[in-house]
Amino acid sequence: MEKDNEVTSQGVPGDRLTEDLPPPGGTSGVGKDGSLEKPRWRIIGPGLVVAATGIGAGDLVATMVAGSNYGYALLWAVILGVVVKIALVEGAGRWTLATGRTIFDGWKSLGLWAVVYFGVYVMIWGFSYGAAAMSGVGLALNGLFPVLDIRYWAMISGVAGLLLVWFGKYKPFENVMAVLIGVMFVTVVGSAALTTPNLGEILAGLVPIIPEGAVLNTLGLAGGVGGTITLAAYGYWLTEKGWDTPRWMRVMRIDNAWAYFMSGVFVIAMLIVGSELLYSAGLAVADGEQGLVDVADVLAQRYGTFMAPLFLVGFFAATFSSVIGVWHGVSLMFADFVATMRNLPADDRRRGAGGTYYRWYILWLTFPPMALLFLDKPILLVVVYGALGSLFMPFLALTLLFLMNSKAVPRQWRNKWWVNVILVLVAVMFLVLGGSELVKAVAPVFGG
């Protein structure tokens, strides 16, 4: 399914002519006969890739637990979270299309502090995330095929992810993601539909209220679901897709809004599962990713044995899409980071997908973290990872606030006042969340 979306200029007279020219040194949007093609939006694009990558097992558990604890009371927070992600991802995409520069190039222009923060973050985050992401897939596969231990399924999934994205080709990667997204949607939304949700209670959940003692849960649901470094990878995937000039601005916005609408439906489905399956029956499940296996068992007991493997297949699709999404997207960011710091030319092969630095980071994500599958995470790693991770989202919101109001961005593509207000509110929300997570991270050091 496709829609034609011809982009119109929002700038001063003469900007339309500039937008309608083929990009310098490239052929994006140019037909075989040299004529200009209309920018086209496709249902599967970088938006759904970034949305699916950001929703992992931890996000599914957080949403399901919110439903099991509070019913539909926090439904409005899920919807708020969708709006937050649309604003952040749209900003990252608009920066790339309007300036022709990567998000890291923008961060570098803000000063050494941003460069150092990202460099330290991407290394520590990758090491810890690699183990967590592979473990999530391993848990799903162990539930489906218990012939192997979780850690060995985890290792297999990491290597499989490496092989799928090693050459850096975007189209095959997007096709695999499309299949996984379809499986996620059918299984999880199908499971929610089976529980026959209460429409009246769902509508009541649209009223913004915060249950007693649920302030941090509410902020976490609004800000944490689907929110990671991968939001900033959107601009890189736009470039890989060939959407690389302001002509694609409207297409990008449709792609982004559609993607997070779909992810919102998916996350609401998990809230429904938690509310109807657990909250209404007074059931509890294990903390962490094991809780998803418990839910599969409850579904099987209530609706038939076929539901357990069906739900676990959806669990696998959600976790494995996060693995290959990070293996591809964050590796592109790392390659750009190294190449930019070394002042390599834009056409240097080491800078792009499939290049030396891209592959080096995939190896970093895959093999060193396997050691953590056999050992408890060292306290120091947990502390540093927690500190950096909790502050990445306010970092993204605040840097976009500065970048998208700077002279580097043509006037017609700078933030409107209401976008600035949203980014400030998002930054404050994430700073509160980050402070809470930081306290949790350092607590073990002080015996907490």
C-alpha positions in Angstrom: 0.0 0.0 0.0 1.4 3.4 -0.9 0.3 7.0 -0.8 1.6 9.8 -2.9 2.6 12.7 -0.8 4.0 15.7 -2.7 5.9 17.9 -0.4 5.1 21.6 -0.5 7.5 24.3 0.6 6.9 26.2 3.8 9.6 28.7 3.2 10.1 31.9 1.3 9.5 32.2 -2.5 12.2 30.3 -4.3 12.5 27.6 -1.7 10.3 25.2 -3.7 12.7 25.3 -6.6 15.5 24.4 -4.2 13.5 21.5 -2.7 12.6 20.1 -6.0 16.1 19.7 -7.2 17.8 16.3 -7.0 20.1 16.1 -4.0 23.8 17.0 -4.7 25.8 13.9 -5.6 22.8 11.6 -5.3 19.8 10.3 -7.1 17.3 9.9 -4.3 13.8 10.6 -5.7 14.9 10.7 -9.3 13.4 8.3 -11.8 15.3 6.2 -14.3 14.6 8.7 -17.1 16.1 11.5 -14.9 12.7 13.0 -14.1 11.7 13.9 -10.5 9.6 11.4 -8.7 7.1 12.4 -6.1 8.2 11.4 -2.6 6.2 8.3 -1.6 5.2 7.1 1.8 5.2 3.4 2.5 3.5 1.6 5.5 6.8 0.0 6.4 9.6 2.6 6.7 12.2 3.9 9.1 9.4 5.0 11.5 8.2 1.5 12.2 11.8 0.3 12.4 12.7 2.7 15.1 9.4 2.2 17.0 9.7 -1.6 16.9 13.4 -1.4 17.9 12.6 0.7 20.9 9.9 -1.7 22.3 11.7 -4.6 23.9 10.8 -7.2 26.6 11.3 -4.7 29.4 8.8 -2.3 27.9 6.3 -5.1 27.5 6.7 -6.1 31.1 6.4 -2.5 32.4 3.2 -1.9 30.5 1.7 -5.3 31.5 2.6 -4.7 35.2 1.0 -1.3 35.0 -2.2 -2.9 33.8 -2.0 -5.6 36.4 -1.5 -3.1 39.2 -3.8 -0.2 38.1 -6.1 -1.6 35.5 -6.8 1.1 32.8 -6.0 4.0 35.1 -2.8 4.8 33.3 -4.0 4.4 29.7 -3.7 8.1 29.3 0.0 7.9 30.2 0.6 5.4 27.4 -1.0 7.8 24.9 1.1 10.7 26.3 4.2 8.5 25.8 3.2 8.1 22.1 3.1 11.9 21.7 6.5 12.3 23.5 8.1 9.8 21.1 6.6 11.5 18.0 8.0 14.8 19.1 11.5 13.5 19.8 11.8 11.3 16.7 10.3 14.0 14.5 13.0 16.4 15.8 15.8 14.0 15.0 14.4 13.4 11.6 13.8 17.0 10.8 17.4 17.9 11.8 18.8 15.3 9.4 16.5 16.3 6.4 16.8 20.1 7.0 20.6 20.3 7.5 22.0 17.2 5.7 24.0 16.5 8.9 23.8 13.6 11.3 22.6 14.0 14.8 26.0 13.3 16.2 27.5 16.1 14.0 24.9 18.3 15.7 25.9 17.2 19.1 29.6 17.8 18.3 28.7 21.4 17.5 27.3 21.9 21.0 30.7 21.3 22.6 33.1 18.7 24.0 30.7 17.7 26.8 28.2 16.3 24.3 30.9 14.3 22.5 32.3 12.9 25.7 28.9 12.0 27.1 27.9 10.1 23.9 31.2 8.4 23.5 31.2 7.0 27.1 27.5 6.2 26.9 27.5 4.3 23.6 30.3 2.0 24.8 28.9 1.2 28.3 25.3 1.0 27.1 26.3 -1.3 24.2 28.1 -3.7 26.5 25.2 -3.9 29.0 22.4 -3.7 26.5 23.9 -6.5 24.4 23.5 -9.0 27.3 20.0 -7.8 28.2 18.7 -7.9 24.7 20.1 -11.3 23.9 18.8 -12.7 27.2 15.3 -11.5 26.3 15.3 -13.4 23.1 16.9 -16.4 24.9 14.0 -16.4 27.4 11.4 -16.4 24.6 13.2 -19.2 22.7 13.7 -21.3 25.8 9.9 -21.0 26.5 9.2 -22.3 23.0 12.1 -24.8 22.7 13.4 -25.8 26.2 16.0 -28.1 24.7 18.7 -25.4 25.3 19.4 -23.2 28.3 18.4 -19.5 28.1 22.0 -18.3 27.8 22.8 -20.5 24.8 19.6 -19.4 23.0 20.7 -15.8 23.8 24.1 -16.4 22.2 22.6 -17.9 19.1 20.2 -14.9 18.8 23.1 -12.5 19.1 25.1 -14.2 16.4 21.9 -14.4 14.2 21.5 -10.7 14.6 25.1 -10.1 13.6 24.7 -12.2 10.5 21.5 -10.4 9.4 23.0 -6.9 9.6 26.7 -7.5 9.0 26.7 -6.2 5.4 24.6 -3.2 6.4 22.1 -3.4 3.6 19.0 -1.5 4.6 16.4 -3.1 2.4 16.8 -6.7 3.6 17.0 -5.4 7.2 13.8 -3.5 6.7 12.1 -6.5 5.2 13.0 -8.7 8.2 11.8 -6.0 10.6 8.5 -5.8 8.6 7.9 -9.6 9.2 8.7 -9.3 12.9 6.5 -6.3 13.3 3.6 -8.2 11.7 4.1 -11.1 14.0 4.3 -8.8 17.0 1.1 -7.1 16.0 -1.0 -10.2 15.2 0.0 -12.2 18.3 -0.1 -9.5 21.0 -3.0 -7.5 19.7 -4.8 -10.8 19.1 -4.1 -11.9 22.7 -5.6 -8.6 23.9 -8.7 -9.0 21.7 -9.3 -12.5 23.2 -9.6 -11.0 26.7 -12.7 -9.1 25.5 -11.7 -5.7 27.1 -14.2 -3.6 28.9 -14.8 -0.6 26.6 -16.2 1.6 29.4 -13.2 1.1 31.6 -10.9 1.8 28.6 -12.7 5.2 28.0 -12.4 6.0 31.7 -8.6 5.4 31.4 -8.3 8.4 29.1 -9.0 10.7 32.0 -5.6 11.8 33.4 -5.4 10.6 37.0 -2.5 9.3 39.0 -3.3 6.5 41.4 -1.9 6.8 44.9 1.8 5.9 45.0 2.0 5.6 41.2 3.8 8.8 40.2 7.0 7.2 39.1 5.1 4.4 37.4 3.1 6.9 35.5 6.2 8.9 34.4 7.9 5.6 33.5 5.0 4.5 31.3 4.7 7.9 29.6 8.4 8.3 29.0 10.1 4.9 29.2 8.2 2.7 26.8 10.0 2.5 23.5 12.4 5.2 24.5 16.1 4.6 24.1 19.2 5.7 22.1 17.5 4.2 19.0 15.2 7.3 18.8 18.2 9.2 17.7 19.0 6.6 15.1 16.0 7.6 13.1 17.9 10.1 11.0 20.5 7.5 10.0 17.7 5.1 8.9 16.1 8.0 6.9 19.4 8.4 5.0 19.7 4.7 4.5 16.2 4.6 3.1 17.1 7.4 0.6 14.9 10.1 2.3 17.7 12.6 2.6 16.6 16.1 1.6 13.8 18.5 2.8 11.6 17.2 0.0 10.9 14.2 2.2 9.9 16.3 5.2 6.1 15.6 5.0 6.7 11.9 4.2 9.0 11.7 7.3 6.3 13.2 9.5 3.6 10.8 8.2 6.0 7.9 8.6 6.9 8.9 12.2 3.3 9.6 13.3 2.0 6.3 11.7 4.8 4.3 13.4 4.1 5.6 16.8 0.3 5.2 16.4 1.0 1.6 15.6 3.4 1.2 18.5 0.7 2.9 20.7 -1.8 0.2 19.7 0.7 -2.5 20.5 1.5 -1.1 23.9 -2.2 -0.5 24.7 -2.7 -4.2 23.8 -0.2 -5.2 26.5 -2.0 -2.9 29.0 -5.2 -4.7 28.1 -3.6 -8.1 28.7 -2.4 -6.9 32.1 -5.7 -5.4 33.0 -8.1 -8.1 31.8 -6.0 -11.1 32.4 -4.2 -10.2 35.7 -5.8 -7.1 37.4 -9.4 -8.4 37.1 -8.4 -11.8 38.4 -6.1 -10.6 41.1 -3.1 -12.5 39.6 0.5 -11.6 39.9 3.4 -12.5 37.7 7.2 -12.6 38.2 9.2 -9.4 37.9 11.4 -8.9 34.8 11.1 -10.8 31.5 10.1 -14.0 33.2 6.7 -12.3 33.7 6.0 -12.7 30.0 6.4 -16.4 30.2 4.0 -16.4 33.2 1.5 -14.5 31.1 1.8 -17.1 28.3 0.9 -19.8 30.9 -2.1 -17.9 32.1 -3.3 -17.4 28.6 -3.0 -21.1 27.9 -5.0 -22.0 31.0 -7.8 -19.6 30.2 -8.0 -19.8 26.4 -6.4 -23.1 25.3 -2.9 -24.5 25.1 -2.2 -23.0 21.7 -2.1 -19.5 23.3 1.1 -20.1 25.2 3.3 -20.7 22.1 1.4 -18.0 20.1 2.1 -15.4 22.8 5.8 -16.5 23.1 6.2 -16.1 19.3 5.1 -12.5 19.7 7.5 -12.2 22.7 10.3 -13.5 20.5 9.4 -11.1 17.6 9.4 -8.1 20.0 12.8 -9.0 21.5 14.5 -10.1 18.3 13.4 -6.9 16.5 15.1 -4.9 19.2 18.3 -7.0 18.8 18.7 -6.5 15.1 17.4 -2.9 15.3 20.1 -1.9 17.7 22.8 -4.0 16.0 22.0 -2.0 12.8 21.0 1.5 13.9 23.3 2.1 16.9 26.2 0.7 14.9 25.5 3.3 12.3 25.6 6.0 15.0 28.9 4.6 16.4 30.5 4.5 12.9 29.5 8.2 12.4 30.9 9.0 15.9 34.3 7.5 15.1 34.5 8.9 11.6 33.4 12.4 12.6 36.0 12.5 15.4 38.6 11.4 13.0 37.5 14.0 10.4 37.0 11.4 7.7 35.4 12.6 4.5 31.7 12.0 4.0 32.3 9.4 1.3 34.8 7.3 3.4 33.6 3.7 3.4 34.5 3.3 7.0 31.8 5.8 7.9 28.8 4.0 6.6 26.8 0.8 6.9 28.9 -2.3 6.4 32.1 -0.3 7.1 34.9 -1.0 9.5 33.6 1.0 12.4 30.0 -0.2 11.9 31.1 -3.9 12.0 33.4 -3.2 15.0 30.5 -2.0 17.1 28.3 -5.0 16.0 31.1 -7.3 17.4 31.1 -5.2 20.6 27.4 -5.7 21.0 27.5 -9.4 20.4 30.6 -11.1 21.9 31.9 -9.2 25.0 28.4 -9.1 26.6 28.2 -12.9 26.4 30.4 -13.0 29.5 27.6 -11.3 31.4 25.3 -14.2 30.5 27.3 -16.4 32.9 28.0 -13.8 35.6 26.1 -11.3 37.6 26.6 -7.8 36.3 29.4 -6.1 38.2 28.1 -3.4 40.5 30.3 -0.7 39.0 28.9 -1.4 35.5 25.3 -1.3 36.8 26.0 2.0 38.5 27.6 3.7 35.5 25.1 2.2 33.0 22.2 3.3 35.2 23.6 6.8 35.6 24.2 7.3 31.9 21.1 5.5 30.7 18.8 7.4 33.0 20.1 10.7 31.6 20.1 9.9 27.9 16.5 10.9 27.2 16.7 14.4 28.8 20.0 14.7 26.9 18.2 14.0 23.6 15.3 16.4 24.4 17.6 19.3 25.5 20.1 18.9 22.6 17.2 18.9 20.2 15.9 22.0 21.8 19.2 23.8 21.1 19.9 22.3 17.7 16.4 22.8 16.2 16.4 26.5 17.2 19.9 27.2 15.9 21.1 29.0 12.8 22.3 25.6 11.4 18.6 24.9 10.6 16.9 26.9 7.8 14.3 29.1 9.4 11.3 27.3 7.9 12.3 24.1 9.6 13.1 25.4 13.0 10.9 24.6 16.0 7.6 26.2 16.5 7.0 27.7 20.0 4.7 24.8 21.0 7.3 22.2 20.0 9.8 24.0 22.3 7.3 23.8 25.1 6.8 20.1 24.6 10.6 19.5 24.5 11.1 21.5 27.8 8.3 19.5 29.5 9.7 16.2 28.1 13.2 17.2 29.4 11.8 17.9 32.9 9.8 14.6 32.9 12.9 12.6 32.0 15.1 14.4 34.5 12.7 13.4 37.2 12.7 9.8 35.9 16.5 9.9 35.5 17.0 11.1 39.1 14.9 8.2 40.3 16.7 5.7 38.2 20.1 7.2 39.3 19.1 6.7 43.0 18.3 3.1 42.3 21.5 2.6 40.4 23.8 3.9 43.2 21.8 2.3 46.0 23.8 -1.0 46.0 27.1 1.0 46.5 25.8 2.4 49.8 24.1 -0.9 50.8 20.7 0.2 49.8 
